[in-house]
Amino acid sequence: MIGWGDVYKVVAAMAPLYFALGLGYGSVRWWRFFTAEQCAAINTMVVYFSMPFFTFDFVVRTDPFAMNYRVIAADAVSKAIAIAAMAAWARTRCGCAAAKAGAQSWSITGFSLAALNNTLVVGVPLLDAMYGRWAQDLVVQIAVVQSMVWFPLLLMAFELRKAWVVLARNPNVYASVLGVVWACIAYRWHLSLPGIVTGSLQQERVIACGAGLTALGMALRFVAGPLATLVGAAALGLRGDVLHLAIIQAALPQSIASFVFAKEYGLHADVLSTAVIFGTLISLPILIAYYAVLGFV
C-alpha cells in the first residue's frame, strides 16, 4: 500500500527539478535574459561539449559486470517495438513524395517521444525515492545503454535525413533527369518550351505544436512507451518490483537530449520542446498514479 510518506518522498525528489525548469523557462520567455541566438549557441555547446563529457562521466562509473541484462533486454525490446511501429506507420503513408518524406521525419520524432526518456535528471532521484538505491542503479544502467546504443541510432537517423534533404534540394540531382525527360517528349512530339515557364517553388510547412500534437506527444510518452515496455518485460519474464521499475522508467518525462539533438538538426524541435517542458510538468501525478497502481499488482 502506498502511503503519504511515499508520495512526499517522490514530490520532494521532483521539486528541485520543477524549480530549475521554471527558472530556465522564465529566464527566456518572461525576463528575456537570453535571445534566440544565444539559446541556439547554448544548444550547440551542449551538443558538442557538455553532453559528451557528462555522458563519459556517468558511463565510466557504471560496472558493466554488475548490469541486470534482463532489464536492459526488456528495455531494448520495448524500443525495438517503437521502431517497428514507427516504420510500419511510415510505410503505410500514401500520397506524394513530400507526404512520405514527412512521414519518415515524423517517425524519427515519434520514436523519440515513445522511447527516449529522462533517465538521469528525473529518473535517478524519482526512482530512488520510490524503490531505493537498487532502482537508482538499474535506471543508471538503462541510461548507459540508451547513451551507447539508442542516441547514436537517433543521431544516425538525423544525419541520414539531413543528407537526404540536402541531396533532394540540390538542383544538380534532378536537373539532368528532368532535362532528358523533357527532351524525349519534345523531340518525340516536336514540342518546344513555352515563352514563360512557371516553376514550382518549394515551401516548408510550419506546423505549430498545438493541442493535437501535444496530446499525441503525451500519449506516446506516457502510454505507448510504458505499454511497449510492459510487452518487453513480460517477454523477458520480469516480475515484482523490477517489472514495476521498468514500467515507471518508461513513463519518465521526455529526454532532454532528444530535444537538444532535434534542435540541432532542425526536426520538430517545437514538439520535443513541448514534450520536455509540458511532459515534465504533468509527469509527477502520472508517475505517482503508475506507482500507486503498480503497488496493487
VEXTORZA-126926 format. One record per residue (C-alpha): residue number from 1; residue in one letter; x, y, z. Coordinates in steps of 0.1 Angstrom, whole numbers. Layout:
<pts>
   nr  rest      x      y      z
  NUM     A      X      Y      Z
...
</pts>
This chain:
<pts>
   nr  rest      x      y      z
    1     M      0      0      0
    2     I     13     34    -10
    3     G     13     59     20
    4     W     15     97     21
    5     G     51     94     33
    6     D     60     76      0
    7     V     42    103    -20
    8     Y     60    130     -1
    9     K     94    114     -9
   10     V     85    114    -46
   11     V     73    151    -45
   12     A    105    161    -26
   13     A    127    144    -52
   14     M    109    162    -81
   15     A    106    197    -65
   16     P    142    208    -74
   17     L    136    198   -110
   18     Y    104    218   -112
   19     F    123    248    -98
   20     A    151    245   -123
   21     L    126    241   -151
   22     G    106    272   -141
   23     L    138    292   -137
   24     G    150    283   -172
   25     Y    116    289   -188
   26     G    112    322   -171
   27     S    146    335   -180
   28     V    139    331   -217
   29     R    101    338   -220
   30     W     94    363   -193
   31     W    126    381   -183
   32     R    143    379   -217
   33     F    178    372   -202
   34     F    187    351   -234
   35     T    179    358   -270
   36     A    170    332   -296
   37     E    206    334   -310
   38     Q    221    329   -275
   39     C    198    299   -269
   40     A    209    283   -302
   41     A    245    289   -293
   42     I    240    273   -258
   43     N    222    243   -275
   44     T    252    238   -299
   45     M    276    240   -269
   46     V    255    214   -251
   47     V    255    190   -281
   48     Y    293    191   -288
   49     F    308    198   -253
   50     S    285    194   -223
   51     M    267    162   -232
   52     P    298    142   -243
   53     F    317    149   -211
   54     F    286    143   -190
   55     T    279    110   -208
   56     F    315     99   -204
   57     D    315    108   -167
   58     F    285     86   -157
   59     V    293     58   -181
   60     V    328     52   -166
   61     R    312     50   -131
   62     T    290     20   -142
   63     D    302    -15   -136
   64     P    294    -35   -168
   65     F    298    -68   -150
   66     A    270    -59   -125
   67     M    244    -50   -150
   68     N    209    -65   -150
   69     Y    208    -77   -186
   70     R    172    -89   -184
   71     V    160    -54   -176
   72     I    183    -40   -204
   73     A    170    -66   -228
   74     A    134    -57   -219
   75     D    141    -20   -225
   76     A    157    -29   -258
   77     V    126    -50   -268
   78     S    103    -20   -260
   79     K    124      4   -281
   80     A    125    -22   -310
   81     I     87    -23   -308
   82     A     86     15   -310
   83     I    109     15   -340
   84     A     89    -12   -358
   85     A     56      6   -351
   86     M     70     39   -364
   87     A     85     22   -395
   88     A     52      4   -402
   89     W     33     37   -399
   90     A     57     55   -422
   91     R     54     27   -449
   92     T     16     28   -448
   93     R     15     65   -456
   94     C      4     71   -491
   95     G      5    101   -513
   96     C     32    123   -529
   97     A     69    121   -521
   98     A     66    150   -498
   99     A     40    132   -477
  100     K     62    101   -475
  101     A     92    122   -465
  102     G     71    139   -439
  103     A     60    106   -425
  104     Q     96     94   -423
  105     S    106    126   -404
  106     W     77    121   -380
  107     S     87     85   -375
  108     I    120     98   -360
  109     T    102    122   -338
  110     G     77     95   -328
  111     F    104     72   -317
  112     S    120    100   -296
  113     L     86    106   -279
  114     A     78     70   -273
  115     A    112     55   -263
  116     L    137     81   -251
  117     N    131     92   -215
  118     N    148    114   -190
  119     T    165     86   -171
  120     L    192    106   -153
  121     V    178    141   -144
  122     V    143    128   -135
  123     G    147     90   -133
  124     V    175     87   -108
  125     P    160    109    -79
  126     L    125     98    -86
  127     L    130     60    -86
  128     D    154     63    -57
  129     A    126     79    -37
  130     M    101     52    -49
  131     Y    121     20    -46
  132     G    155     27    -31
  133     R    192     25    -42
  134     W    188     -6    -63
  135     A    163     11    -85
  136     Q    186     40    -90
  137     D    214     16   -101
  138     L    191      0   -126
  139     V    179     32   -142
  140     V    215     43   -145
  141     Q    223     11   -163
  142     I    194     18   -187
  143     A    207     53   -192
  144     V    241     40   -201
  145     V    227     17   -228
  146     Q    205     45   -240
  147     S    236     67   -245
  148     M    256     39   -261
  149     V    230     25   -284
  150     W    198     45   -288
  151     F    211     80   -290
  152     P    237     71   -317
  153     L    210     54   -337
  154     L    189     86   -333
  155     L    218    107   -345
  156     M    223     83   -374
  157     A    187     88   -384
  158     F    191    126   -381
  159     E    222    125   -403
  160     L    206    103   -429
  161     R    176    126   -431
  162     K    198    156   -433
  163     A    219    141   -461
  164     W    187    131   -480
  165     V    172    166   -476
  166     V    204    182   -489
  167     L    205    158   -518
  168     A    169    163   -527
  169     R    172    201   -526
  170     N    203    201   -549
  171     P    191    210   -584
  172     N    220    192   -599
  173     V    205    159   -589
  174     Y    173    162   -608
  175     A    180    188   -634
  176     S    196    164   -659
  177     V    169    138   -653
  178     L    141    164   -660
  179     G    160    176   -690
  180     V    162    141   -705
  181     V    125    135   -698
  182     W    116    168   -715
  183     A    139    162   -744
  184     C    123    128   -751
  185     I     88    143   -750
  186     A     98    174   -770
  187     Y    116    156   -798
  188     R     90    128   -800
  189     W     61    152   -805
  190     H     80    182   -818
  191     L     72    204   -788
  192     S     91    235   -776
  193     L     93    252   -743
  194     P     67    280   -738
  195     G     79    315   -736
  196     I     72    317   -699
  197     V     79    287   -678
  198     T     64    287   -643
  199     G     83    266   -619
  200     S     71    253   -586
  201     L     86    268   -555
  202     Q     94    246   -526
  203     Q     79    258   -494
  204     E     84    245   -459
  205     R     53    238   -439
  206     V     55    252   -405
  207     I     32    233   -381
  208     A     28    249   -347
  209     C     28    224   -318
  210     G     -8    229   -308
  211     A    -31    209   -286
  212     G    -33    180   -311
  213     L      4    174   -314
  214     T      8    180   -277
  215     A    -18    153   -269
  216     L     -1    129   -294
  217     G     33    135   -278
  218     M     19    129   -243
  219     A      2     97   -254
  220     L     34     84   -270
  221     R     54     93   -239
  222     F     31     82   -211
  223     V     10     55   -227
  224     A     27     39   -257
  225     G     62     38   -241
  226     P     51     20   -209
  227     L     29     -4   -229
  228     A     58    -13   -252
  229     T     80    -18   -221
  230     L     53    -40   -205
  231     V     54    -62   -236
  232     G     92    -64   -235
  233     A     93    -70   -197
  234     A     67    -98   -200
  235     A     86   -114   -228
  236     L    118   -114   -207
  237     G     99   -127   -176
  238     L    104    -97   -153
  239     R     83    -98   -121
  240     G     77    -78    -89
  241     D     95    -45    -82
  242     V    118    -50   -112
  243     L     88    -51   -135
  244     H     73    -20   -118
  245     L    106     -1   -122
  246     A    108    -10   -159
  247     I     73      4   -165
  248     I     78     35   -144
  249     Q    111     44   -160
  250     A     94     41   -194
  251     A     69     67   -182
  252     L     95     92   -172
  253     P     94    126   -190
  254     Q    109    132   -224
  255     S    146    130   -227
  256     I    163    164   -228
  257     A    190    151   -251
  258     S    164    142   -277
  259     F    152    178   -278
  260     V    188    190   -280
  261     F    195    168   -310
  262     A    162    178   -326
  263     K    170    214   -322
  264     E    205    210   -336
  265     Y    192    191   -367
  266     G    160    212   -371
  267     L    135    184   -369
  268     H    103    190   -349
  269     A    121    208   -321
  270     D     89    226   -311
  271     V     72    192   -305
  272     L    102    179   -285
  273     S    104    211   -265
  274     T     67    209   -256
  275     A     72    173   -246
  276     V    101    181   -223
  277     I     85    212   -206
  278     F     49    202   -205
  279     G     56    165   -200
  280     T     79    172   -171
  281     L     52    195   -155
  282     I     25    168   -157
  283     S     47    138   -151
  284     L     45    139   -113
  285     P      8    130   -109
  286     I     11    105   -137
  287     L     41     88   -122
  288     I     25     87    -88
  289     A     -6     71   -104
  290     Y     16     45   -120
  291     Y     34     40    -87
  292     A      1     35    -68
  293     V    -15     12    -94
  294     L     16    -10    -97
  295     G     16    -13    -59
  296     F    -15    -34    -62
  297     V     -1    -56    -90
</pts>
